[in-house]
Amino acid sequence: MNPEEIVEKFKSKFGAGVLDAKVQTKSGGVSKTQYHFVWMTLERPLLKDAVRFLASEWQPHLSVISGVDLGNILELTYHFTVGWGVRLGEIPVSIRIDLPKDDLTVPTITDIIPGALITEREKQEMLGIKVIGIPDARRLFVPETFPEGVYPWRKDATGVQPEHVKKLWEVGRLKLTPTGQGVAVNVEKAAAPSAPAKKENAGAN
Amino acid sequence: MSGGAEYSVPVGPIHAALEEPVLFNFKVDGERVVDVEVVPGQNHRGVEWMGMQRNPVQVIYLAEKICGICTVCHAYSFVRAVEHISGIESTPRADYIRAILAELERMHSHLLWAGIAAHEIGFDSLLHYTWKVRENEMDLREMITGNRVHYDMFMIGGVRRDIKQDQIPKILETLKYYKDNFEKLGKLFLQDKVIKMRTQGVGVLTKEDALKLCAVGPTARASGVPKDVRQDQPFGAYLDIPVKAITPDALTGEVHGDVYDRIIVRLLEVKQSIEIIEECLKRMPEGPILAEPNITRLLIQLKKAHGEGIGRHEAPRGEVYHYVRMDASDKVTAWKVRAPTYANVMPWVPMLKGQQIADIPIVAASTDPCMSCTDRAVVVKEGQKPYMISGEELHKMSVEKTRRMMA
């Protein structure tokens, strides 16, 4: 399988729906053997058909979905690899769609690739997109105490603001309050009794 | 022991055995796990966000600190991605030094894991033996990089320290030590009756589930998925030195996808790493170790870089995937890190379903998670007062199971 073949297959299937396609070629080692990456930008409604097509033609592995805030749009890239299992046979295929900021929705692909759930959940909480039909929409990595409506990877007003960044050298450590689930130890207080004891010893000497 | 009533058993969220916290919510019926939910994010550090506030050279050091055990793989993946964007190619000698570092990391990581696996089932003398063997390799990495854990060896366009001629005899001597000990380790882990009883047929992940849930690394390979970045899309020195993905049938002729198979894969990979390092030392070309030794000039070049790149590497736990985008600015525009444990979270569910509570530690540890569990556990029955099981108690249950099976 070569990378041009993948691009050709997508172009013959989706025609003008493939907005942009490029093959990136790199090499390394002493032998300077080449390897390739395929990048494609598709029209937004084609995403699910494209993933289905990819899954029917090859046996794709979904590595991750990445997302970038580019001002007016959010760019989502689905990073697949195809052709694994053979030396030098694998090609990463990255399929990209653009989401306008006023409609940040995307269909789930977990019905085609169940393993996509974890990365879809992460995109929801980090970028503030909505994955339609996601089987589990809860937060994944972001803690429950994190404010609603703040999305760490956004670069607009919903992103991380300076007041969210806690500088420990300025504010000190969090004061712990008992949660009833265990014993909270205040490090400063726990350390306190030993300090005067030392002083007494010093005086005695 | 089944009373029909289901209990929920959270295990976590604070780590005990490895690093990083994770919470498991188990539904159990008697001793049997009926369902499990994995809840990561107990301590998300926002590393990607921090990276997007820095320049690419600063991010290398941050990437190394993602993990103490696989510090090479994150730095390697990140610099590869940036090299793809900027067009700065690493020198051939640096490619070989990178591969040597990566394979040393795999050896130590697999040995570390093997020790923990032995500990989880109560075989502590084997834990101490394995970690004693691992120490030699830690010393070797200190000699090469100046540090046992975080090496800071990687730079865009190469590495920061050379492997000198007078260091090579010591490296060969250490490799010989591992070759001499390999037979013994193999015998201890693979032929011991107790280990077989506790690991064969336990924590099974079928090939179908491994593919469906996007498993990576030894977890996927033990289920018969021959996936290894060094084989599938080699890079650097791996382009010159062929690597074959190891599946358990290489040794036994069969694939079961259980914990035992994961031990086989990791042990064989230690041997494979020794061979790769020897080959690297034989073939290592002379030449510079950095494409651009002047950091200021490098930064000026990187400031003009525009585009996106993918950096991949086969870490000890599986495929690491870094996506980087740069837009001719002094900061990295986007950085997405996909560590192997991220991909191996979902495969935990079919592995743990149907197992006994006493098998939780060994099954959970069998993917070699870069986060861990079992510091404490709470058993809750609907409408009743919850009670706690400590990590130690859970560990004790696992050890007792071994004792029962030996009796």
Chai-1 contact restraints between the chains, C-beta under 6 A:
chainA,res_idxA,chainB,res_idxB,connection_type,confidence,min_distance_angstrom,max_distance_angstrom,comment,restraint_id
A,K26,B,H84,contact,1.0,0.0,6.0,A-B,restraint_1
A,G28,B,D95,contact,1.0,0.0,6.0,A-B,restraint_2
A,G28,B,F235,contact,1.0,0.0,6.0,A-B,restraint_3
A,G28,B,G236,contact,1.0,0.0,6.0,A-B,restraint_4
A,G28,B,L239,contact,1.0,0.0,6.0,A-B,restraint_5
A,G29,B,D95,contact,1.0,0.0,6.0,A-B,restraint_6
A,G29,B,G236,contact,1.0,0.0,6.0,A-B,restraint_7
A,G29,B,A237,contact,1.0,0.0,6.0,A-B,restraint_8
A,G29,B,L239,contact,1.0,0.0,6.0,A-B,restraint_9
A,G29,B,D240,contact,1.0,0.0,6.0,A-B,restraint_10
A,V30,B,P92,contact,1.0,0.0,6.0,A-B,restraint_11
A,V30,B,D240,contact,1.0,0.0,6.0,A-B,restraint_12
A,V30,B,P285,contact,1.0,0.0,6.0,A-B,restraint_13
A,S31,B,L239,contact,1.0,0.0,6.0,A-B,restraint_14
A,S31,B,D240,contact,1.0,0.0,6.0,A-B,restraint_15
A,T33,B,L239,contact,1.0,0.0,6.0,A-B,restraint_16
A,Y35,B,Q233,contact,1.0,0.0,6.0,A-B,restraint_17
A,F37,B,I310,contact,1.0,0.0,6.0,A-B,restraint_18
A,H61,B,C214,contact,1.0,0.0,6.0,A-B,restraint_19
A,L62,B,C214,contact,1.0,0.0,6.0,A-B,restraint_20
A,S63,B,Y321,contact,1.0,0.0,6.0,A-B,restraint_21
A,S63,B,R338,contact,1.0,0.0,6.0,A-B,restraint_22
A,V64,B,Y321,contact,1.0,0.0,6.0,A-B,restraint_23
A,V64,B,R338,contact,1.0,0.0,6.0,A-B,restraint_24
A,S66,B,Y323,contact,1.0,0.0,6.0,A-B,restraint_25
A,S66,B,K336,contact,1.0,0.0,6.0,A-B,restraint_26
A,V68,B,R325,contact,1.0,0.0,6.0,A-B,restraint_27
A,V68,B,A334,contact,1.0,0.0,6.0,A-B,restraint_28
A,W84,B,K227,contact,1.0,0.0,6.0,A-B,restraint_29
A,W84,B,D232,contact,1.0,0.0,6.0,A-B,restraint_30
A,G85,B,P226,contact,1.0,0.0,6.0,A-B,restraint_31
A,R87,B,Q231,contact,1.0,0.0,6.0,A-B,restraint_32
A,E90,B,D232,contact,1.0,0.0,6.0,A-B,restraint_33
A,E90,B,Q233,contact,1.0,0.0,6.0,A-B,restraint_34
A,P92,B,I310,contact,1.0,0.0,6.0,A-B,restraint_35
A,P114,B,K212,contact,1.0,0.0,6.0,A-B,restraint_36
A,G115,B,L213,contact,1.0,0.0,6.0,A-B,restraint_37
A,G115,B,C214,contact,1.0,0.0,6.0,A-B,restraint_38
A,G115,B,M346,contact,1.0,0.0,6.0,A-B,restraint_39
A,I118,B,V345,contact,1.0,0.0,6.0,A-B,restraint_40
A,I118,B,M346,contact,1.0,0.0,6.0,A-B,restraint_41
A,L140,B,G41,contact,1.0,0.0,6.0,A-B,restraint_42
A,F141,B,G41,contact,1.0,0.0,6.0,A-B,restraint_43
A,F141,B,H44,contact,1.0,0.0,6.0,A-B,restraint_44
A,P152,B,W49,contact,1.0,0.0,6.0,A-B,restraint_45
